[in-house]
Amino acid sequence: LMTHRAVGMMGWKQCLGLLLCLGSTAAKLTVIGEDDWKQLMEGEWMVEFAAPWCPACRALQPTWEDFAGWSEDLEVGVGQVDVTTSPGLSGRFMVTALPTIFHVKEGVFRQYRGARDKDSFISFVEEKKWQGVEPVSEWKSPDSIQMSLVSYFFKLSMVLRNVHSTLTEDYQLPYWVSYVAFAVATILLGGILGLFLVCCIDCVYPPRREEMHEIGRAHV
């Protein structure tokens, strides 16, 4: 009886140790979002862009979490971005395929295109293979003004998509009703923006009195 109890206790200890190990690995994987992505601009990082619906992302997840367990030994941060909850980041980083992996060193971004296994990730960082990869050009830098604008467009597209889903799924409206609503909203918004730009131009470059007088005479 004592032997069976001892074996049972050892089994529980092993299970507990495994759970603690898995929890420690998961804790070293940093979740990056819209509000805290600028932490990538400092130090060295490996960051993956993924989505829950992506089969390739789900297949890579155990390997990526395993790699995250080496973050302290390699002195590198290992992060992950869920593009479904942070659509603006997928635009800011111009992510067009999933999963996409970037290496970051002091704000310089390089896209990782190597094998997707733990040993390849480790050697890429440990042997500084990233030095042979061309950095992302400055005009595509995630912290640039133009990429910030792209980020807002991606956020807007996600909002419009959610509105379309609400109209067609929750309210059971036909698709054409949603499309017509978006078309009308686009025309109205374009007209308002056009009027706003004309007013701004008139304020900055007001027409001269002589020109207004000539225009008035021409109408007469």
Secondary structure, DSSP 8 states (H G I E B T S, - for coil): -HHHHHHHHHHHHHHHHHHHHHHHHHHTEEEE-TTTGGGGGSSEEEEEEE-TT-HHHHHHHHHHHHHHTTHHHHT-EEEEEETTT-HHHHHHTT--SSSEEEEEETTEEEEE-S--SHHHHHHHHHTTGGGGS----GGG-TTSHHHHHHHHHHHHHHHHHHHHHIIIIIS---HHHHHHHHHHHHHHHHHHHHHHHHHHHHHHS---HHHHHHHHHHH-
